[in-house]
Amino acid sequence: MSLPRLGIIGVGLIGGSIACGARAAGGVGGVAGVDADAANLREALDSGVVDFAYDDIAAGAADCDMVVIATPVGAIEAVLRALRPVWSDRAVYTDVGSTKGNVIAAAERVFGQVPSNFVPGHPIAGAERSGVGAARPDLYAGKRVILTPLPETRPAAVDAVETLWRCLGARVSHMAPDHHDEVLAATSHLPHVLAFALTAMLGRKDEQDEIFQYAAGGFRDFTRIASSDPKMWRDICLANGGEILALLRRFREQLRAVESLIEQRSADELFALFTEARDARQRFLDQLEK
């Protein structure tokens, strides 16, 4: 990979880790960081995550060979509008949003059509901590990255974005945007919603019953992702609400079925359900090892 200048719009955990990883791989000449948070931007500059710091999107992206939009999905349309005056045909643009249909729709509203040098993407990686202080160069090592190029997307632009991610150690695959949103709603968005909801419910109960004092590892493991950035997950829920709501309705039906089994003391059926779930999770773990 050879990028004279890489632009990162949103220098938090995700964007900062891209910058750190690209620098560690030795394939980037300089990194321009753009962030609305002045303190976070100063930290990124002082720690060497970025070489140049901007609070203006157009100024920060103007001379870059590749620009990565690493803001929450709710801000991407505003970012695209700010980029439009300096959008360069010679550069490549991509994003890291957890939803893709709304990103593509935003690009169509801003440009009239999705620019051929814009490659929508999503790294399936993260951590509970946010901000540039949590960034690390190996965040994407061994992780999956899904690209959702459109028929009009330039192959050379796709190749450039793939090269960036592979240099960061990621495993890259392609998927249709609507299929991406359907799959991620089930594997990421719904689990986060459930973790937030359970933790909020038990948090209110904890005020009366001190329940957290007696919470064990299972509670910690299940609710770990409720430590994620609330703003980011608010935007994801609004952006992919249709898919998430459909899954919530199905999950509600499953809970009612389990409730009924417990009420009826259906030991064999409960055992069968739990065994099926355990085996399904083992299949998931086996796939991770491949």
DOBA-939192 format. One record per residue (C-alpha): x, y, z; residue in three letters. Coordinates in steps of 0.25 Angstrom, whole numbers, plus 2048, in hexadecimal, padded with zeros to 3 digits. Layout:
REM residues N
<tiba><east>X</east><north>Y</north><up>Z</up><resn>ALA</resn></tiba>
...
//
This chain:
REM residues 290
<tiba><east>800</east><north>800</north><up>800</up><resn>MET</resn></tiba>
<tiba><east>805</east><north>80E</north><up>7FC</up><resn>SER</resn></tiba>
<tiba><east>7FD</east><north>81A</north><up>801</up><resn>LEU</resn></tiba>
<tiba><east>804</east><north>827</north><up>801</up><resn>PRO</resn></tiba>
<tiba><east>7F9</east><north>82D</north><up>80A</up><resn>ARG</resn></tiba>
<tiba><east>7EE</east><north>826</north><up>811</up><resn>LEU</resn></tiba>
<tiba><east>7E2</east><north>82E</north><up>817</up><resn>GLY</resn></tiba>
<tiba><east>7DA</east><north>829</north><up>823</up><resn>ILE</resn></tiba>
<tiba><east>7CD</east><north>831</north><up>826</up><resn>ILE</resn></tiba>
<tiba><east>7CA</east><north>82D</north><up>834</up><resn>GLY</resn></tiba>
<tiba><east>7D6</east><north>82A</north><up>83C</up><resn>VAL</resn></tiba>
<tiba><east>7D0</east><north>820</north><up>846</up><resn>GLY</resn></tiba>
<tiba><east>7D2</east><north>812</north><up>849</up><resn>LEU</resn></tiba>
<tiba><east>7CF</east><north>80D</north><up>83B</up><resn>ILE</resn></tiba>
<tiba><east>7D5</east><north>818</north><up>833</up><resn>GLY</resn></tiba>
<tiba><east>7E1</east><north>81A</north><up>83D</up><resn>GLY</resn></tiba>
<tiba><east>7E4</east><north>80B</north><up>83C</up><resn>SER</resn></tiba>
<tiba><east>7E4</east><north>80C</north><up>82C</up><resn>ILE</resn></tiba>
<tiba><east>7EE</east><north>817</north><up>82D</up><resn>ALA</resn></tiba>
<tiba><east>7F7</east><north>80F</north><up>837</up><resn>CYS</resn></tiba>
<tiba><east>7F6</east><north>802</north><up>82F</up><resn>GLY</resn></tiba>
<tiba><east>7F9</east><north>809</north><up>822</up><resn>ALA</resn></tiba>
<tiba><east>805</east><north>810</north><up>828</up><resn>ARG</resn></tiba>
<tiba><east>80A</east><north>803</north><up>82E</up><resn>ALA</resn></tiba>
<tiba><east>809</east><north>7FC</north><up>821</up><resn>ALA</resn></tiba>
<tiba><east>812</east><north>807</north><up>81B</up><resn>GLY</resn></tiba>
<tiba><east>809</east><north>80A</north><up>80F</up><resn>GLY</resn></tiba>
<tiba><east>805</east><north>818</north><up>812</up><resn>VAL</resn></tiba>
<tiba><east>80D</east><north>825</north><up>810</up><resn>GLY</resn></tiba>
<tiba><east>804</east><north>82D</north><up>81A</up><resn>GLY</resn></tiba>
<tiba><east>7F7</east><north>82D</north><up>821</up><resn>VAL</resn></tiba>
<tiba><east>7ED</east><north>839</north><up>821</up><resn>ALA</resn></tiba>
<tiba><east>7E3</east><north>838</north><up>82C</up><resn>GLY</resn></tiba>
<tiba><east>7D6</east><north>83F</north><up>82D</up><resn>VAL</resn></tiba>
<tiba><east>7CE</east><north>840</north><up>83A</up><resn>ASP</resn></tiba>
<tiba><east>7C3</east><north>849</north><up>840</up><resn>ALA</resn></tiba>
<tiba><east>7C8</east><north>846</north><up>84E</up><resn>ASP</resn></tiba>
<tiba><east>7D4</east><north>84F</north><up>850</up><resn>ALA</resn></tiba>
<tiba><east>7DA</east><north>848</north><up>85C</up><resn>ALA</resn></tiba>
<tiba><east>7D9</east><north>83B</north><up>855</up><resn>ASN</resn></tiba>
<tiba><east>7E0</east><north>841</north><up>848</up><resn>LEU</resn></tiba>
<tiba><east>7EB</east><north>847</north><up>851</up><resn>ARG</resn></tiba>
<tiba><east>7ED</east><north>839</north><up>857</up><resn>GLU</resn></tiba>
<tiba><east>7EE</east><north>832</north><up>84A</up><resn>ALA</resn></tiba>
<tiba><east>7F8</east><north>83D</north><up>845</up><resn>LEU</resn></tiba>
<tiba><east>800</east><north>83C</north><up>852</up><resn>ASP</resn></tiba>
<tiba><east>801</east><north>82D</north><up>852</up><resn>SER</resn></tiba>
<tiba><east>805</east><north>82C</north><up>844</up><resn>GLY</resn></tiba>
<tiba><east>7F8</east><north>825</north><up>83F</up><resn>VAL</resn></tiba>
<tiba><east>7F7</east><north>830</north><up>834</up><resn>VAL</resn></tiba>
<tiba><east>801</east><north>83A</north><up>82E</up><resn>ASP</resn></tiba>
<tiba><east>7F8</east><north>845</north><up>82B</up><resn>PHE</resn></tiba>
<tiba><east>7EB</east><north>849</north><up>833</up><resn>ALA</resn></tiba>
<tiba><east>7DF</east><north>850</north><up>82D</up><resn>TYR</resn></tiba>
<tiba><east>7D2</east><north>854</north><up>833</up><resn>ASP</resn></tiba>
<tiba><east>7CC</east><north>857</north><up>824</up><resn>ASP</resn></tiba>
<tiba><east>7C9</east><north>84B</north><up>81C</up><resn>ILE</resn></tiba>
<tiba><east>7CB</east><north>851</north><up>80E</up><resn>ALA</resn></tiba>
<tiba><east>7D9</east><north>856</north><up>812</up><resn>ALA</resn></tiba>
<tiba><east>7DD</east><north>849</north><up>819</up><resn>GLY</resn></tiba>
<tiba><east>7D9</east><north>841</north><up>80D</up><resn>ALA</resn></tiba>
<tiba><east>7DD</east><north>84A</north><up>801</up><resn>ALA</resn></tiba>
<tiba><east>7EB</east><north>844</north><up>7FE</up><resn>ASP</resn></tiba>
<tiba><east>7E9</east><north>836</north><up>802</up><resn>CYS</resn></tiba>
<tiba><east>7EA</east><north>82A</north><up>7FA</up><resn>ASP</resn></tiba>
<tiba><east>7E1</east><north>822</north><up>802</up><resn>MET</resn></tiba>
<tiba><east>7D6</east><north>827</north><up>80C</up><resn>VAL</resn></tiba>
<tiba><east>7D0</east><north>81E</north><up>816</up><resn>VAL</resn></tiba>
<tiba><east>7C3</east><north>823</north><up>81C</up><resn>ILE</resn></tiba>
<tiba><east>7C3</east><north>81D</north><up>82B</up><resn>ALA</resn></tiba>
<tiba><east>7B8</east><north>825</north><up>831</up><resn>THR</resn></tiba>
<tiba><east>7AB</east><north>820</north><up>837</up><resn>PRO</resn></tiba>
<tiba><east>7A1</east><north>81C</north><up>82C</up><resn>VAL</resn></tiba>
<tiba><east>798</east><north>827</north><up>82F</up><resn>GLY</resn></tiba>
<tiba><east>7A2</east><north>831</north><up>82B</up><resn>ALA</resn></tiba>
<tiba><east>7A7</east><north>82B</north><up>81E</up><resn>ILE</resn></tiba>
<tiba><east>79D</east><north>833</north><up>815</up><resn>GLU</resn></tiba>
<tiba><east>7A2</east><north>840</north><up>81B</up><resn>ALA</resn></tiba>
<tiba><east>7B0</east><north>83C</north><up>819</up><resn>VAL</resn></tiba>
<tiba><east>7AE</east><north>839</north><up>80A</up><resn>LEU</resn></tiba>
<tiba><east>7A7</east><north>846</north><up>809</up><resn>ARG</resn></tiba>
<tiba><east>7B4</east><north>84D</north><up>80E</up><resn>ALA</resn></tiba>
<tiba><east>7BD</east><north>844</north><up>805</up><resn>LEU</resn></tiba>
<tiba><east>7B5</east><north>847</north><up>7F9</up><resn>ARG</resn></tiba>
<tiba><east>7BC</east><north>854</north><up>7F5</up><resn>PRO</resn></tiba>
<tiba><east>7CA</east><north>84D</north><up>7F6</up><resn>VAL</resn></tiba>
<tiba><east>7C6</east><north>840</north><up>7F1</up><resn>TRP</resn></tiba>
<tiba><east>7D1</east><north>83B</north><up>7E8</up><resn>SER</resn></tiba>
<tiba><east>7D0</east><north>831</north><up>7DD</up><resn>ASP</resn></tiba>
<tiba><east>7DE</east><north>82D</north><up>7DF</up><resn>ARG</resn></tiba>
<tiba><east>7DC</east><north>829</north><up>7EE</up><resn>ALA</resn></tiba>
<tiba><east>7D5</east><north>81D</north><up>7F4</up><resn>VAL</resn></tiba>
<tiba><east>7CA</east><north>81F</north><up>7FF</up><resn>TYR</resn></tiba>
<tiba><east>7C4</east><north>814</north><up>808</up><resn>THR</resn></tiba>
<tiba><east>7BD</east><north>814</north><up>815</up><resn>ASP</resn></tiba>
<tiba><east>7BC</east><north>80A</north><up>822</up><resn>VAL</resn></tiba>
<tiba><east>7AE</east><north>80C</north><up>825</up><resn>GLY</resn></tiba>
<tiba><east>7A6</east><north>800</north><up>82B</up><resn>SER</resn></tiba>
<tiba><east>79B</east><north>802</north><up>822</up><resn>THR</resn></tiba>
<tiba><east>79C</east><north>803</north><up>813</up><resn>LYS</resn></tiba>
<tiba><east>78E</east><north>806</north><up>80D</up><resn>GLY</resn></tiba>
<tiba><east>78D</east><north>813</north><up>814</up><resn>ASN</resn></tiba>
<tiba><east>79B</east><north>817</north><up>810</up><resn>VAL</resn></tiba>
<tiba><east>799</east><north>814</north><up>801</up><resn>ILE</resn></tiba>
<tiba><east>78C</east><north>81C</north><up>802</up><resn>ALA</resn></tiba>
<tiba><east>793</east><north>828</north><up>808</up><resn>ALA</resn></tiba>
<tiba><east>79D</east><north>827</north><up>7FC</up><resn>ALA</resn></tiba>
<tiba><east>792</east><north>827</north><up>7F2</up><resn>GLU</resn></tiba>
<tiba><east>78B</east><north>833</north><up>7F9</up><resn>ARG</resn></tiba>
<tiba><east>798</east><north>83B</north><up>7F9</up><resn>VAL</resn></tiba>
<tiba><east>79E</east><north>838</north><up>7EC</up><resn>PHE</resn></tiba>
<tiba><east>792</east><north>833</north><up>7E4</up><resn>GLY</resn></tiba>
<tiba><east>798</east><north>825</north><up>7E3</up><resn>GLN</resn></tiba>
<tiba><east>7A3</east><north>81E</north><up>7EA</up><resn>VAL</resn></tiba>
<tiba><east>7B1</east><north>823</north><up>7E5</up><resn>PRO</resn></tiba>
<tiba><east>7B8</east><north>818</north><up>7DE</up><resn>SER</resn></tiba>
<tiba><east>7C4</east><north>81A</north><up>7E7</up><resn>ASN</resn></tiba>
<tiba><east>7BC</east><north>818</north><up>7F4</up><resn>PHE</resn></tiba>
<tiba><east>7BD</east><north>80A</north><up>7FA</up><resn>VAL</resn></tiba>
<tiba><east>7B4</east><north>807</north><up>806</up><resn>PRO</resn></tiba>
<tiba><east>7BA</east><north>7FF</north><up>810</up><resn>GLY</resn></tiba>
<tiba><east>7B8</east><north>7F9</north><up>81F</up><resn>HIS</resn></tiba>
<tiba><east>7C3</east><north>7F3</north><up>828</up><resn>PRO</resn></tiba>
<tiba><east>7BD</east><north>7EA</north><up>832</up><resn>ILE</resn></tiba>
<tiba><east>7C6</east><north>7EE</north><up>83D</up><resn>ALA</resn></tiba>
<tiba><east>7C5</east><north>7F7</north><up>849</up><resn>GLY</resn></tiba>
<tiba><east>7C7</east><north>7F8</north><up>858</up><resn>ALA</resn></tiba>
<tiba><east>7C0</east><north>7FD</north><up>864</up><resn>GLU</resn></tiba>
<tiba><east>7C9</east><north>809</north><up>865</up><resn>ARG</resn></tiba>
<tiba><east>7C7</east><north>815</north><up>85B</up><resn>SER</resn></tiba>
<tiba><east>7D0</east><north>821</north><up>857</up><resn>GLY</resn></tiba>
<tiba><east>7DE</east><north>821</north><up>851</up><resn>VAL</resn></tiba>
<tiba><east>7E4</east><north>81D</north><up>85E</up><resn>GLY</resn></tiba>
<tiba><east>7DE</east><north>80F</north><up>85C</up><resn>ALA</resn></tiba>
<tiba><east>7E4</east><north>80E</north><up>84E</up><resn>ALA</resn></tiba>
<tiba><east>7EE</east><north>803</north><up>84B</up><resn>ARG</resn></tiba>
<tiba><east>7F5</east><north>7FE</north><up>83E</up><resn>PRO</resn></tiba>
<tiba><east>7F0</east><north>7F0</north><up>83F</up><resn>ASP</resn></tiba>
<tiba><east>7E2</east><north>7F2</north><up>841</up><resn>LEU</resn></tiba>
<tiba><east>7DE</east><north>7EC</north><up>834</up><resn>TYR</resn></tiba>
<tiba><east>7E8</east><north>7E1</north><up>834</up><resn>ALA</resn></tiba>
<tiba><east>7E0</east><north>7D4</north><up>830</up><resn>GLY</resn></tiba>
<tiba><east>7D3</east><north>7DC</north><up>830</up><resn>LYS</resn></tiba>
<tiba><east>7C9</east><north>7DC</north><up>825</up><resn>ARG</resn></tiba>
<tiba><east>7C6</east><north>7E8</north><up>81C</up><resn>VAL</resn></tiba>
<tiba><east>7BA</east><north>7E8</north><up>813</up><resn>ILE</resn></tiba>
<tiba><east>7BA</east><north>7F1</north><up>807</up><resn>LEU</resn></tiba>
<tiba><east>7AD</east><north>7F4</north><up>800</up><resn>THR</resn></tiba>
<tiba><east>7B1</east><north>7FA</north><up>7F2</up><resn>PRO</resn></tiba>
<tiba><east>7A7</east><north>7FD</north><up>7E8</up><resn>LEU</resn></tiba>
<tiba><east>7A7</east><north>7F9</north><up>7D9</up><resn>PRO</resn></tiba>
<tiba><east>7AC</east><north>806</north><up>7D5</up><resn>GLU</resn></tiba>
<tiba><east>7B7</east><north>806</north><up>7E0</up><resn>THR</resn></tiba>
<tiba><east>7C5</east><north>807</north><up>7D9</up><resn>ARG</resn></tiba>
<tiba><east>7CC</east><north>7FA</north><up>7DA</up><resn>PRO</resn></tiba>
<tiba><east>7D9</east><north>802</north><up>7DD</up><resn>ALA</resn></tiba>
<tiba><east>7D2</east><north>809</north><up>7E9</up><resn>ALA</resn></tiba>
<tiba><east>7CE</east><north>7FC</north><up>7EF</up><resn>VAL</resn></tiba>
<tiba><east>7DC</east><north>7F6</north><up>7ED</up><resn>ASP</resn></tiba>
<tiba><east>7E2</east><north>802</north><up>7F4</up><resn>ALA</resn></tiba>
<tiba><east>7D9</east><north>801</north><up>800</up><resn>VAL</resn></tiba>
<tiba><east>7DB</east><north>7F2</north><up>801</up><resn>GLU</resn></tiba>
<tiba><east>7EA</east><north>7F4</north><up>801</up><resn>THR</resn></tiba>
<tiba><east>7E9</east><north>7FE</north><up>80C</up><resn>LEU</resn></tiba>
<tiba><east>7E1</east><north>7F4</north><up>815</up><resn>TRP</resn></tiba>
<tiba><east>7EA</east><north>7E8</north><up>811</up><resn>ARG</resn></tiba>
<tiba><east>7F6</east><north>7F0</north><up>816</up><resn>CYS</resn></tiba>
<tiba><east>7EF</east><north>7F2</north><up>823</up><resn>LEU</resn></tiba>
<tiba><east>7ED</east><north>7E3</north><up>824</up><resn>GLY</resn></tiba>
<tiba><east>7DF</east><north>7E2</north><up>821</up><resn>ALA</resn></tiba>
<tiba><east>7D7</east><north>7D7</north><up>819</up><resn>ARG</resn></tiba>
<tiba><east>7CF</east><north>7DE</north><up>80E</up><resn>VAL</resn></tiba>
<tiba><east>7C2</east><north>7D9</north><up>808</up><resn>SER</resn></tiba>
<tiba><east>7B7</east><north>7DF</north><up>7FF</up><resn>HIS</resn></tiba>
<tiba><east>7A8</east><north>7E0</north><up>802</up><resn>MET</resn></tiba>
<tiba><east>79C</east><north>7E7</north><up>7FC</up><resn>ALA</resn></tiba>
<tiba><east>798</east><north>7F3</north><up>805</up><resn>PRO</resn></tiba>
<tiba><east>78A</east><north>7EE</north><up>808</up><resn>ASP</resn></tiba>
<tiba><east>790</east><north>7E0</north><up>80C</up><resn>HIS</resn></tiba>
<tiba><east>79A</east><north>7E6</north><up>814</up><resn>HIS</resn></tiba>
<tiba><east>790</east><north>7EE</north><up>81C</up><resn>ASP</resn></tiba>
<tiba><east>787</east><north>7E2</north><up>81E</up><resn>GLU</resn></tiba>
<tiba><east>793</east><north>7D9</north><up>823</up><resn>VAL</resn></tiba>
<tiba><east>799</east><north>7E4</north><up>82C</up><resn>LEU</resn></tiba>
<tiba><east>78B</east><north>7E7</north><up>832</up><resn>ALA</resn></tiba>
<tiba><east>78B</east><north>7D8</north><up>837</up><resn>ALA</resn></tiba>
<tiba><east>79A</east><north>7D6</north><up>83B</up><resn>THR</resn></tiba>
<tiba><east>79D</east><north>7E4</north><up>841</up><resn>SER</resn></tiba>
<tiba><east>792</east><north>7EE</north><up>842</up><resn>HIS</resn></tiba>
<tiba><east>788</east><north>7E5</north><up>849</up><resn>LEU</resn></tiba>
<tiba><east>792</east><north>7E0</north><up>853</up><resn>PRO</resn></tiba>
<tiba><east>796</east><north>7EE</north><up>856</up><resn>HIS</resn></tiba>
<tiba><east>787</east><north>7F3</north><up>858</up><resn>VAL</resn></tiba>
<tiba><east>784</east><north>7E7</north><up>861</up><resn>LEU</resn></tiba>
<tiba><east>791</east><north>7EA</north><up>86A</up><resn>ALA</resn></tiba>
<tiba><east>78D</east><north>7F8</north><up>86B</up><resn>PHE</resn></tiba>
<tiba><east>77F</east><north>7F5</north><up>86F</up><resn>ALA</resn></tiba>
<tiba><east>782</east><north>7EA</north><up>879</up><resn>LEU</resn></tiba>
<tiba><east>78D</east><north>7F3</north><up>880</up><resn>THR</resn></tiba>
<tiba><east>784</east><north>7FF</north><up>880</up><resn>ALA</resn></tiba>
<tiba><east>779</east><north>7F6</north><up>886</up><resn>MET</resn></tiba>
<tiba><east>782</east><north>7F0</north><up>891</up><resn>LEU</resn></tiba>
<tiba><east>788</east><north>7FE</north><up>893</up><resn>GLY</resn></tiba>
<tiba><east>77B</east><north>803</north><up>898</up><resn>ARG</resn></tiba>
<tiba><east>779</east><north>7F7</north><up>8A0</up><resn>LYS</resn></tiba>
<tiba><east>787</east><north>7F8</north><up>8A6</up><resn>ASP</resn></tiba>
<tiba><east>783</east><north>805</north><up>8AD</up><resn>GLU</resn></tiba>
<tiba><east>779</east><north>7FD</north><up>8B6</up><resn>GLN</resn></tiba>
<tiba><east>77F</east><north>7EF</north><up>8B7</up><resn>ASP</resn></tiba>
<tiba><east>78E</east><north>7F1</north><up>8B5</up><resn>GLU</resn></tiba>
<tiba><east>78E</east><north>7E7</north><up>8AB</up><resn>ILE</resn></tiba>
<tiba><east>79B</east><north>7EA</north><up>8A4</up><resn>PHE</resn></tiba>
<tiba><east>7A2</east><north>7E6</north><up>8B1</up><resn>GLN</resn></tiba>
<tiba><east>79E</east><north>7D8</north><up>8AE</up><resn>TYR</resn></tiba>
<tiba><east>7A0</east><north>7D8</north><up>89F</up><resn>ALA</resn></tiba>
<tiba><east>7AA</east><north>7CD</north><up>89A</up><resn>ALA</resn></tiba>
<tiba><east>7B1</east><north>7CA</north><up>88D</up><resn>GLY</resn></tiba>
<tiba><east>7A5</east><north>7C7</north><up>885</up><resn>GLY</resn></tiba>
<tiba><east>7A0</east><north>7D5</north><up>887</up><resn>PHE</resn></tiba>
<tiba><east>7AD</east><north>7DB</north><up>884</up><resn>ARG</resn></tiba>
<tiba><east>7AF</east><north>7D3</north><up>877</up><resn>ASP</resn></tiba>
<tiba><east>7A0</east><north>7D6</north><up>872</up><resn>PHE</resn></tiba>
<tiba><east>7A0</east><north>7E5</north><up>875</up><resn>THR</resn></tiba>
<tiba><east>7AF</east><north>7E8</north><up>871</up><resn>ARG</resn></tiba>
<tiba><east>7AA</east><north>7EE</north><up>864</up><resn>ILE</resn></tiba>
<tiba><east>7A1</east><north>7F8</north><up>86C</up><resn>ALA</resn></tiba>
<tiba><east>7AE</east><north>800</north><up>86F</up><resn>SER</resn></tiba>
<tiba><east>7AE</east><north>804</north><up>860</up><resn>SER</resn></tiba>
<tiba><east>7AC</east><north>812</north><up>85B</up><resn>ASP</resn></tiba>
<tiba><east>79D</east><north>816</north><up>85D</up><resn>PRO</resn></tiba>
<tiba><east>79D</east><north>820</north><up>852</up><resn>LYS</resn></tiba>
<tiba><east>7A3</east><north>817</north><up>848</up><resn>MET</resn></tiba>
<tiba><east>798</east><north>80C</north><up>84C</up><resn>TRP</resn></tiba>
<tiba><east>78D</east><north>816</north><up>84C</up><resn>ARG</resn></tiba>
<tiba><east>791</east><north>81A</north><up>83D</up><resn>ASP</resn></tiba>
<tiba><east>792</east><north>80B</north><up>839</up><resn>ILE</resn></tiba>
<tiba><east>784</east><north>808</north><up>83F</up><resn>CYS</resn></tiba>
<tiba><east>77E</east><north>814</north><up>837</up><resn>LEU</resn></tiba>
<tiba><east>785</east><north>810</north><up>82B</up><resn>ALA</resn></tiba>
<tiba><east>782</east><north>801</north><up>82A</up><resn>ASN</resn></tiba>
<tiba><east>775</east><north>802</north><up>832</up><resn>GLY</resn></tiba>
<tiba><east>76D</east><north>7FA</north><up>829</up><resn>GLY</resn></tiba>
<tiba><east>776</east><north>7EE</north><up>82A</up><resn>GLU</resn></tiba>
<tiba><east>778</east><north>7EF</north><up>839</up><resn>ILE</resn></tiba>
<tiba><east>769</east><north>7F0</north><up>83B</up><resn>LEU</resn></tiba>
<tiba><east>766</east><north>7E4</north><up>833</up><resn>ALA</resn></tiba>
<tiba><east>770</east><north>7DC</north><up>83C</up><resn>LEU</resn></tiba>
<tiba><east>76B</east><north>7E2</north><up>849</up><resn>LEU</resn></tiba>
<tiba><east>75D</east><north>7DD</north><up>845</up><resn>ARG</resn></tiba>
<tiba><east>763</east><north>7CF</north><up>842</up><resn>ARG</resn></tiba>
<tiba><east>76B</east><north>7CF</north><up>84F</up><resn>PHE</resn></tiba>
<tiba><east>75E</east><north>7D3</north><up>857</up><resn>ARG</resn></tiba>
<tiba><east>757</east><north>7C7</north><up>851</up><resn>GLU</resn></tiba>
<tiba><east>763</east><north>7BE</north><up>856</up><resn>GLN</resn></tiba>
<tiba><east>763</east><north>7C4</north><up>864</up><resn>LEU</resn></tiba>
<tiba><east>754</east><north>7C1</north><up>865</up><resn>ARG</resn></tiba>
<tiba><east>757</east><north>7B3</north><up>860</up><resn>ALA</resn></tiba>
<tiba><east>761</east><north>7B1</north><up>86B</up><resn>VAL</resn></tiba>
<tiba><east>758</east><north>7B8</north><up>875</up><resn>GLU</resn></tiba>
<tiba><east>74D</east><north>7AD</north><up>872</up><resn>SER</resn></tiba>
<tiba><east>757</east><north>7A2</north><up>873</up><resn>LEU</resn></tiba>
<tiba><east>75B</east><north>7A7</north><up>881</up><resn>ILE</resn></tiba>
<tiba><east>74D</east><north>7A9</north><up>885</up><resn>GLU</resn></tiba>
<tiba><east>749</east><north>79B</north><up>881</up><resn>GLN</resn></tiba>
<tiba><east>755</east><north>795</north><up>887</up><resn>ARG</resn></tiba>
<tiba><east>759</east><north>78E</north><up>87A</up><resn>SER</resn></tiba>
<tiba><east>766</east><north>789</north><up>87E</up><resn>ALA</resn></tiba>
<tiba><east>769</east><north>781</north><up>871</up><resn>ASP</resn></tiba>
<tiba><east>765</east><north>78C</north><up>868</up><resn>GLU</resn></tiba>
<tiba><east>76E</east><north>796</north><up>870</up><resn>LEU</resn></tiba>
<tiba><east>779</east><north>78C</north><up>86F</up><resn>PHE</resn></tiba>
<tiba><east>778</east><north>78B</north><up>860</up><resn>ALA</resn></tiba>
<tiba><east>777</east><north>79A</north><up>85E</up><resn>LEU</resn></tiba>
<tiba><east>784</east><north>79C</north><up>866</up><resn>PHE</resn></tiba>
<tiba><east>78B</east><north>791</north><up>85F</up><resn>THR</resn></tiba>
<tiba><east>787</east><north>796</north><up>852</up><resn>GLU</resn></tiba>
<tiba><east>78D</east><north>7A4</north><up>856</up><resn>ALA</resn></tiba>
<tiba><east>799</east><north>79F</north><up>85C</up><resn>ARG</resn></tiba>
<tiba><east>79C</east><north>797</north><up>84F</up><resn>ASP</resn></tiba>
<tiba><east>799</east><north>7A3</north><up>846</up><resn>ALA</resn></tiba>
<tiba><east>7A3</east><north>7AB</north><up>84E</up><resn>ARG</resn></tiba>
<tiba><east>7AE</east><north>7A0</north><up>84D</up><resn>GLN</resn></tiba>
<tiba><east>7AC</east><north>7A0</north><up>83E</up><resn>ARG</resn></tiba>
<tiba><east>7AE</east><north>7AF</north><up>83E</up><resn>PHE</resn></tiba>
<tiba><east>7BB</east><north>7AD</north><up>846</up><resn>LEU</resn></tiba>
<tiba><east>7C0</east><north>7A2</north><up>83D</up><resn>ASP</resn></tiba>
<tiba><east>7BE</east><north>7AC</north><up>831</up><resn>GLN</resn></tiba>
<tiba><east>7C6</east><north>7B7</north><up>838</up><resn>LEU</resn></tiba>
<tiba><east>7D2</east><north>7AD</north><up>839</up><resn>GLU</resn></tiba>
<tiba><east>7D2</east><north>7AA</north><up>82A</up><resn>LYS</resn></tiba>
//
